[in-house]
Amino acid sequence: MSSVENRVCLKILDRAEVGEKKYGTTMDRTDLSTADWIKHAQEEAMDLAVYLEKILELLTREQNAKK
């Protein structure tokens, strides 16, 4: 495994610990339906799109400031 993949794995482990402390459960939970899991994934994907849009805005602003 590369150092990059190792860092990602460590971050996943850290997030799993944070999530368990915050929500009192793990991904092994069985109380959610398939539709619930899809809804959670969709919400995460929408958050990612918002973060990416913000990053693009910042990069554009930085590039324009250099001109």
C-alpha positions in Angstrom: 0.0 0.0 0.0 1.2 3.5 -0.8 1.7 6.2 1.7 -1.3 8.1 0.2 -3.6 5.0 0.6 -2.3 4.5 4.2 -3.2 8.1 5.1 -6.7 7.6 3.6 -7.1 4.4 5.7 -6.0 6.2 8.9 -8.5 9.0 8.2 -11.3 6.5 7.7 -10.5 4.9 11.0 -10.4 8.3 12.7 -13.8 9.2 11.2 -15.3 5.9 12.2 -14.3 6.6 15.8 -15.7 10.2 15.7 -18.9 8.9 14.2 -19.3 6.2 16.8 -18.8 8.7 19.6 -21.1 11.3 18.0 -24.0 9.0 16.9 -23.5 6.0 19.3 -23.5 3.5 16.4 -21.3 2.1 13.6 -21.9 1.3 10.0 -22.9 -2.2 11.2 -26.2 -0.7 12.3 -29.3 -2.5 11.0 -32.0 0.1 11.7 -31.8 1.9 8.4 -33.5 0.7 5.1 -31.7 0.7 1.8 -33.6 3.9 0.9 -32.3 5.5 4.2 -28.7 4.6 3.2 -29.2 6.1 -0.3 -30.6 9.3 1.3 -27.6 9.6 3.6 -25.3 9.0 0.6 -27.1 11.5 -1.5 -26.9 14.1 1.3 -23.1 13.5 1.6 -22.8 13.8 -2.2 -24.6 17.1 -2.1 -22.4 18.4 0.7 -19.3 17.4 -1.4 -20.7 19.3 -4.4 -21.1 22.4 -2.2 -17.5 22.1 -0.9 -16.1 21.6 -4.4 -18.0 24.7 -5.6 -16.5 26.7 -2.8 -13.0 25.5 -3.5 -13.5 26.4 -7.2 -14.6 29.9 -6.1 -11.6 30.3 -4.0 -9.2 29.1 -6.7 -10.8 31.4 -9.2 -10.5 34.3 -6.8 -6.8 33.5 -6.2 -6.1 33.2 -9.9 -7.8 36.5 -10.6 -5.9 38.2 -7.8 -2.6 37.1 -9.4 -3.5 38.8 -12.8 
